[in-house]
Amino acid sequence: MKTGNRNAKLSRKMGLSSLLILLFLSFAISGCGGSDQPSAVTGENPVAASGDVTLVVGAYSVAKDALQDIMPAFKAEWKAKTGQNVVFQESYEASGTQARSIIGGFEADVTLLALEGDMEKLVKAELVSPEWKQTSSKGMVTRSIVVLGTRAGNPLGIKDFEDLTKTGVKVLYPNPKTSGGAQWDINAIYGAGLKKSEAVTGAKDAAAAKKFLEDVHRNIESMDKSGRASMAAFEYGVGDVIVTYENELLARIAQGVEYDIVVPSSTILIENPAAVVDRNADRHGVREAADAFVKYLYSNEAQKLFAEHGFRPVNDEIAAGMQERFPRPPELFTIDYLGGWDEVRETLYSKKGIWYQVLAGQ
């Protein structure tokens, strides 16, 4: 296919989904009085009343629903402990977009992101301490796995990533240029391709894994800016199968939406970090509350709330009691199987990386 035709086709795909999302957002905004984006978050810490403390949270979009339950629970605990009211101001964006926003001047005190790499960008910008990973779970507050979501009853009989390569199957995942969730999706597909080649030849074959990713991407119907936007497009009827976080589908099913979850035979463990944005929290004079909130995310109470929204706990005590709810996939690999994030960024997502070769049809 010629480059112009290919780009036009991609634009049409993204345009269809974007139109649907705009329609969705117009209804959502009319039904609520708030905004995802905090106002006047510059300079000194804004306060709602004397003695109150305002925490500004910049998070990736998929974490939003869980945080709506976790924040009030923390507020109650902090009030009982200190007598101080906590007021949250919140922003939710695709992980890469959120990280760039904080680097660009959005003064979040705390951030929850989809990727370790996005957090490291904040470290490099001297906004987050290099010691942010010094917790029992290496700075990760939630886990999930990459799965496939189908329409109720799985009408196309999807069983594994390989089925996404079949003619006529319309697939959704977000754009990895903006979405951390999309990078996890791409990593899972590419890693499954490596696993497949390894089972046949006894060694990882990068060329075979790239071909596998190409075959899946050929059936992409839409790429949106975030995992949440991709899920919204799927709900509006775009595509046959969505590659997404397990927690996204579990949360929708809990709300009564009828989807089937297909766990691929080989898939990746997703791990999502959180940290205090040290420079901003110190500048706003809210460091104590910000540290306490991030610590609270690891607590039994917060981990149970994350689990109610479909996230796999990082707290071993809570995870041990939820093995039936969150069964281990047949073959679960981590980012280390792909060489770690530094290797993945270079081999897959650099300007000449495998993902951009696939996108360009090279």
C-alpha positions, 0 to 999 in steps of 0.5 A, spaced: 500 500 500 502 506 498 504 511 504 499 516 502 493 511 502 496 508 508 496 514 512 489 516 509 486 509 512 489 510 518 486 517 519 479 514 517 480 509 522 482 514 528 477 519 525 471 514 526 473 513 533 475 520 535 468 522 533 464 517 537 469 519 543 467 526 542 459 524 542 461 520 548 464 526 552 459 531 550 454 527 554 458 526 559 460 533 560 453 535 560 451 530 566 457 532 571 459 539 574 466 537 575 472 537 570 478 532 570 483 538 569 485 542 576 484 549 575 489 554 578 495 549 580 501 554 580 505 557 585 503 556 592 498 550 594 491 552 594 487 551 600 479 550 600 479 553 608 484 554 613 487 548 616 485 544 609 490 541 605 490 541 597 493 535 593 493 535 586 493 528 583 495 527 575 494 520 573 493 516 567 486 515 565 485 508 567 486 509 574 480 514 575 475 510 577 479 506 583 481 513 585 474 516 586 473 510 591 480 511 594 481 518 595 475 519 600 477 513 604 484 516 605 481 523 606 477 520 612 483 516 615 487 523 614 482 527 618 481 522 623 489 522 624 490 529 623 484 533 624 486 536 617 481 536 611 484 534 604 481 537 598 483 533 591 484 536 585 485 531 579 487 530 572 486 524 568 490 523 561 494 518 557 500 516 561 505 519 556 501 525 556 500 526 563 508 525 564 509 531 559 504 535 562 507 535 569 514 536 565 511 542 562 509 545 568 502 542 571 504 542 578 501 535 580 503 533 587 502 526 586 502 522 580 500 515 578 502 513 571 502 507 566 509 506 565 515 506 569 519 509 563 514 515 564 516 516 571 523 515 569 522 521 565 520 525 571 526 523 575 530 525 569 526 532 569 528 532 577 521 532 579 521 526 582 526 523 587 531 517 584 529 513 590 521 513 588 522 505 587 524 504 594 518 500 596 517 492 597 513 492 590 519 497 587 514 503 586 508 499 583 501 500 586 497 496 581 498 490 577 494 487 571 495 483 565 493 484 557 487 480 555 482 480 549 475 483 550 470 480 545 462 482 544 458 477 549 458 470 547 465 471 543 461 470 536 468 470 532 471 464 537 477 468 539 482 464 543 488 467 543 493 473 540 493 469 533 486 469 532 487 477 531 491 476 525 485 472 521 482 476 515 476 480 517 477 481 525 477 488 527 481 489 532 482 495 537 488 498 541 490 505 543 496 509 540 503 507 544 505 514 542 501 517 547 498 511 551 502 507 556 496 502 556 498 501 548 505 500 550 503 494 554 498 491 549 504 492 544 509 489 548 504 483 550 503 481 542 510 482 541 512 478 547 507 472 545 510 472 538 517 471 541 514 466 545 511 462 539 518 463 536 522 460 542 517 454 542 519 452 535 526 454 534 528 454 542 531 461 541 527 468 541 526 470 533 525 478 533 524 477 526 518 472 527 515 476 533 515 483 528 511 479 523 506 477 528 505 484 530 505 486 523 499 481 522 495 483 528 496 490 526 494 489 519 487 488 522 487 494 527 480 498 526 482 504 531 488 507 535 485 512 540 490 516 545 488 512 551 486 506 554 480 509 556 478 512 550 479 505 546 475 502 551 469 507 550 470 506 542 469 499 543 463 500 547 460 504 542 461 498 537 467 500 534 471 493 532 470 486 534 476 485 539 479 490 544 486 489 546 486 492 553 488 491 561 484 486 564 481 491 570 478 495 564 474 489 562 472 487 569 470 494 571 465 494 565 462 487 567 461 489 574 457 495 571 453 490 567 456 491 561 456 484 557 463 482 554 467 476 554 474 476 557 479 472 553 486 470 557 491 469 551 496 463 552 502 468 553 501 475 556 505 480 560 504 482 567 502 490 567 505 494 573 503 501 574 507 506 578 506 512 583 510 517 586 510 524 590 512 529 585 517 532 590 519 538 587 511 540 587 509 537 593 515 541 597 514 547 593 506 547 595 508 545 603 504 539 602 509 534 602 507 530 609 500 529 606 503 527 599 507 522 602 502 519 606 497 518 600 502 515 596 503 510 602 496 509 603 495 506 596 499 500 598 495 499 604 490 493 605 484 498 604 486 501 598 489 495 595 482 492 596 479 498 593 483 497 587 481 490 586 474 492 586 476 495 580 479 489 577 486 491 578 491 485 581 494 487 588 501 488 589 500 487 597 502 480 598 497 479 603 491 481 599 493 478 593 493 471 597 486 471 598 484 473 591 488 467 587 481 465 585 479 471 582 485 473 579 488 466 576 495 466 573 495 465 565 498 459 562 504 463 561 505 470 564 512 474 562 514 480 565 518 486 561 524 483 563 523 477 558 523 483 553 530 485 556 527 491 561 524 498 559 531 501 556 531 495 551 524 495 549 524 503 548 530 502 544 528 496 540 520 497 539 519 505 540 525 509 538 524 512 531 527 506 527 524 501 532 520 495 531 513 498 532 514 504 528 517 500 522 510 496 523 506 502 523 510 504 516 509 498 513 517 497 513 
